[in-house]
Amino acid sequence: MTQFSDDKPIWRQIYDMIAMRVLSGQWQEEERIVSVREMAASVGVNPNTVMRSYEHLEAVGIIFNRRGIGFFVAKGAKDHIKQLERKKFMDEELPKLKERLEHIGLTIDVRVKD
């Protein structure tokens, strides 16, 4: 059973967990991933919660569904996740960090590495 935090919805935490498995290379492009039911059983949640994660992953192009076969990691998923995570960091987390650093008298130089 997976321990979930209270800071964001469980479906989003599962989404993040799957994205990290792709980024780490645990799941390769075009590789079949565990079924909704298998994932639900392994993390101890309702299959509907996992399905919501899979639907969002599919909507942003990280996974795709082969009807009757299952879900697979999309081609280019790793690079796409990096792009999405960079944007999220730049839009959401960096402004907060920058503000905090300014309050304590520090500055940072941000350079994007390809």
Order of alpha helices (4+ residues) and beta strands (2+ residues): alpha-alpha-alpha-beta-beta-alpha-alpha
